[in-house]
Amino acid sequence: MSFATRLVVPAAALLATWLTLPVQAQEFAPLKKLDTDGDGAVSLVEAETAARSQFASLDQNHDGSVSETEFLAARQQLFKLADSDGDGQLERAELRSRLMAARQ
């Protein structure tokens, strides 16, 4: 089993399970974005759509799998977004700021 399969399949299943829980979408902004029909919950179809979109953004060469290199490149991009002063280190304030922005 490839690295991508071992990592992505369980992550997508966990995401789908978590996102299908009936939650008032307006209470948590990321869920509201996924709740495309506006019914206040994220359905399995909505979760699968989000998971496919996330997978497609990770699969940079569009070969149908996410390599370790592609996965690590995405993590590096997230690190750079959080490192607002560009010093190559995350201070608590930078991490907190990025996490708060992600909740919006």
BAMI-506568 format. One record per residue (C-alpha): residue in three letters; chain; x negated, y negated, z negated; residue number from 1. Coordinates in Angstrom, 3 decimals. Layout:
% BAMI-506568
NODE   pator   figu         px         py         pz   vexkol
NODE     Ala      A          X          Y          Z      NUM
...
This chain:
% BAMI-506568
NODE   pator   figu         px         py         pz   vexkol
NODE     Met      A      0.000      0.000      0.000        1
NODE     Ser      A     -1.483     -3.368      1.000        2
NODE     Phe      A     -2.160     -6.233     -1.373        3
NODE     Ala      A      0.614     -8.214      0.307        4
NODE     Thr      A      3.174     -5.461     -0.184        5
NODE     Arg      A      2.206     -4.881     -3.815        6
NODE     Leu      A      2.501     -8.596     -4.553        7
NODE     Val      A      5.224     -9.981     -2.320        8
NODE     Val      A      7.865     -7.263     -2.539        9
NODE     Pro      A      8.117     -7.265     -6.356       10
NODE     Ala      A      7.912    -11.062     -6.434       11
NODE     Ala      A     10.743    -11.373     -3.911       12
NODE     Ala      A     12.841     -8.861     -5.840       13
NODE     Leu      A     12.261    -10.729     -9.088       14
NODE     Leu      A     13.081    -14.040     -7.421       15
NODE     Ala      A     16.260    -12.605     -5.920       16
NODE     Thr      A     17.348    -11.151     -9.260       17
NODE     Trp      A     16.624    -14.344    -11.159       18
NODE     Leu      A     18.288    -16.571     -8.580       19
NODE     Thr      A     21.503    -14.562     -8.468       20
NODE     Leu      A     22.240    -15.191    -12.121       21
NODE     Pro      A     25.304    -17.438    -12.396       22
NODE     Val      A     23.843    -20.750    -13.501       23
NODE     Gln      A     25.316    -24.178    -13.190       24
NODE     Ala      A     23.182    -25.472    -10.317       25
NODE     Gln      A     23.335    -29.066    -11.476       26
NODE     Glu      A     21.551    -28.094    -14.710       27
NODE     Phe      A     18.343    -27.128    -12.895       28
NODE     Ala      A     17.353    -29.007     -9.738       29
NODE     Pro      A     15.497    -26.128     -8.001       30
NODE     Leu      A     18.620    -23.968     -8.266       31
NODE     Lys      A     20.737    -26.791     -6.895       32
NODE     Lys      A     18.517    -26.860     -3.790       33
NODE     Leu      A     19.057    -23.127     -3.282       34
NODE     Asp      A     22.810    -23.313     -3.867       35
NODE     Thr      A     23.576    -24.171     -0.254       36
NODE     Asp      A     27.342    -23.667     -0.539       37
NODE     Gly      A     27.566    -25.822     -3.683       38
NODE     Asp      A     29.520    -23.290     -5.755       39
NODE     Gly      A     27.285    -23.709     -8.820       40
NODE     Ala      A     25.532    -20.338     -8.439       41
NODE     Val      A     22.887    -18.871     -6.176       42
NODE     Ser      A     24.176    -15.833     -4.308       43
NODE     Leu      A     22.102    -12.906     -3.117       44
NODE     Val      A     22.324    -14.249      0.455       45
NODE     Glu      A     21.085    -17.674     -0.697       46
NODE     Ala      A     18.263    -16.034     -2.690       47
NODE     Glu      A     17.255    -13.849      0.259       48
NODE     Thr      A     17.225    -16.895      2.528       49
NODE     Ala      A     14.975    -18.730      0.069       50
NODE     Ala      A     12.678    -15.708     -0.269       51
NODE     Arg      A     12.393    -15.371      3.523       52
NODE     Ser      A     11.586    -19.059      3.824       53
NODE     Gln      A      8.942    -18.813      1.110       54
NODE     Phe      A      7.446    -15.723      2.748       55
NODE     Ala      A      7.359    -17.463      6.146       56
NODE     Ser      A      5.530    -20.432      4.641       57
NODE     Leu      A      2.910    -18.087      3.152       58
NODE     Asp      A      2.507    -16.017      6.343       59
NODE     Gln      A      0.441    -18.638      8.165       60
NODE     Asn      A     -0.508    -16.431     11.131       61
NODE     His      A      3.063    -15.062     11.465       62
NODE     Asp      A      1.985    -11.424     11.539       63
NODE     Gly      A      4.738    -10.258      9.190       64
NODE     Ser      A      2.523     -9.892      6.132       65
NODE     Val      A      0.836    -12.178      3.624       66
NODE     Ser      A     -2.853    -11.463      3.291       67
NODE     Glu      A     -4.819    -12.144      0.152       68
NODE     Thr      A     -6.477    -15.026      2.013       69
NODE     Glu      A     -3.108    -16.583      2.910       70
NODE     Phe      A     -1.825    -16.142     -0.630       71
NODE     Leu      A     -4.924    -17.683     -2.193       72
NODE     Ala      A     -4.841    -20.581      0.290       73
NODE     Ala      A     -1.291    -21.397     -0.831       74
NODE     Arg      A     -2.351    -21.292     -4.492       75
NODE     Gln      A     -5.296    -23.570     -3.679       76
NODE     Gln      A     -2.931    -26.033     -2.022       77
NODE     Leu      A     -0.761    -26.096     -5.153       78
NODE     Phe      A     -3.847    -26.714     -7.277       79
NODE     Lys      A     -4.853    -29.639     -5.071       80
NODE     Leu      A     -1.360    -31.109     -5.359       81
NODE     Ala      A     -1.543    -30.939     -9.136       82
NODE     Asp      A     -5.104    -32.326     -9.290       83
NODE     Ser      A     -3.952    -35.916     -8.825       84
NODE     Asp      A     -7.349    -37.490     -9.525       85
NODE     Gly      A     -9.152    -35.039     -7.213       86
NODE     Asp      A    -11.844    -34.090     -9.721       87
NODE     Gly      A    -11.408    -30.328     -9.221       88
NODE     Gln      A    -10.005    -29.808    -12.696       89
NODE     Leu      A     -6.477    -29.848    -14.070       90
NODE     Glu      A     -5.951    -31.865    -17.182       91
NODE     Arg      A     -2.888    -31.232    -19.290       92
NODE     Ala      A     -1.254    -34.460    -18.096       93
NODE     Glu      A     -1.746    -33.529    -14.426       94
NODE     Leu      A     -0.288    -30.089    -14.928       95
NODE     Arg      A      2.643    -31.458    -16.893       96
NODE     Ser      A      3.289    -34.086    -14.228       97
NODE     Arg      A      3.259    -31.469    -11.456       98
NODE     Leu      A      5.565    -29.146    -13.384       99
NODE     Met      A      7.991    -31.995    -14.049      100
NODE     Ala      A      7.929    -32.971    -10.349      101
NODE     Ala      A      8.672    -29.362     -9.382      102
NODE     Arg      A     11.798    -29.425    -11.557      103
NODE     Gln      A     13.197    -32.381     -9.601      104
